């Protein structure tokens, strides 16, 4: 059972994610800023209109990077696990390693306080 529906599969707090914040506050300036930042960071063009997300593990829209996130797909669709930290393949996972390299996030560290 998922204890925190706003903790993403990589351990980030979805309530602090700009796509979630922009959606719940209907903040078009934040959508534009986030689309520009994510387009540069992930080398994929994101439109401001795509920056909306209900949270990684919640039912509903997963726009922007959230909709294409390979870590989310790997955990929830491919491996069918609650998050990367509990995945048996986590130590040698190329998807997780690529995500950490492109974002600077440490997935295991994100779960250390749980």
For each residue, the residues with C-beta under 8 A, 3 or more apart:
1:
2: 5 57 82
3: 7
4: 7
5: 2 55 57 58
6: 13 14 15 20 55 57 58
7: 3 4 11 12 13 14 56 57 83 114
8: 11 12 13 14 17 55 56 57 72 83
9: 56 57 71 72 75 76 81 82 83 84
10: 56 69 71 72 83 84 96 99 105 107 110
11: 7 8 83 84 85 105 107 108 109 110 111
12: 7 8 16 17 56 105 110
13: 6 7 8 16 17
14: 6 7 8 17 20 53 55 56 57 58
15: 6 20 21 55
16: 12 13 20 21
17: 8 12 13 14 20 21 53 66
18: 21 22 30 33 34 51
19: 22 23 34 51 52 53 63 64 65 66
20: 6 14 15 16 17 23 24 53 54 55
21: 15 16 17 18 24 25 27 30
22: 18 19 25 26 27 28 30 31 34 51 52
23: 19 20 26 51 52 53 54 61
24: 20 21
25: 21 22 30
26: 22 23
27: 21 22 30 31
28: 22 31 32 48
29: 32 33
30: 18 21 22 25 27 33 34 51
31: 22 27 28 34 35 48 49 51 52
32: 28 29 35 36 48
33: 18 29 30 36 37
34: 18 19 22 30 31 37 38 46 48 51 64
35: 31 32 38 39 46 47 48 50 51 64
36: 32 33 39 40
37: 33 34 40 41
38: 34 35 41 42 44 46 51 64 65
39: 35 36 42 43 44 45 46
40: 36 37 43
41: 37 38 102 103
42: 38 39 46 65 102
43: 39 40
44: 38 39 65 68
45: 39
46: 34 35 38 39 42 50 51 64 65
47: 35 50 51
48: 28 31 32 34 35 51
49: 31 52 63
50: 35 46 47 63 64 67
51: 18 19 22 23 30 31 34 35 38 46 47 48 63 64
52: 19 22 23 31 49 61 63 64
53: 14 17 19 20 23 56 61 62 63 64 66 67
54: 20 23 58 59 60 61 62
55: 5 6 8 14 15 20 58
56: 7 8 9 10 12 14 53 62 66 69 72
57: 2 5 6 7 8 9 14 76 82
58: 5 6 14 54 55
59: 54
60: 54
61: 23 52 53 54 67
62: 53 54 56 66 67 69 72
63: 19 49 50 51 52 53 66 67
64: 19 34 35 38 46 50 51 52 53 67
65: 19 38 42 44 46 68 69
66: 17 19 53 56 62 63 69 72
67: 50 53 61 62 63 64
68: 44 65
69: 10 56 62 65 66 72 73 99
70: 73 74 95 98 99
71: 9 10 74 75 84 95 96 99 107
72: 8 9 10 56 62 66 69 75 76 77
73: 69 70 76 77 78
74: 70 71 77 78 79 84 93 95 96
75: 9 71 72 78 79 81 82 83 84 87
76: 9 57 72 73 80 81
77: 72 73 74 80
78: 73 74 75
79: 74 75 87 89
80: 76 77
81: 9 75 76 84 86 87
82: 2 9 57 75 86
83: 7 8 9 10 11 75 86 87 111
84: 9 10 11 71 74 75 81 87 90 93 96 107 108 111
85: 11 90 107 108 110 111 114
86: 81 82 83 90
87: 75 79 81 83 84 90 93
88:
89: 79 92 93
90: 84 85 86 87 93 96 107 108
91:
92: 89
93: 74 84 87 89 90 96 97
94: 97 98
95: 70 71 74 98 99
96: 10 71 74 84 90 93 99 100 107
97: 93 94 100 101
98: 70 94 95 101 102
99: 10 69 70 71 95 96 102 103 105 107
100: 96 97 103 104 105 106 107
101: 97 98
102: 41 42 98 99
103: 41 99 100
104: 100
105: 10 11 12 99 100 110
106: 100 109 110
107: 10 11 71 84 85 90 96 99 100 110 111
108: 11 84 85 90 111 112
109: 11 106 112
110: 10 11 12 85 105 106 107
111: 11 83 84 85 107 108 114
112: 108 109
113:
114: 7 85 111
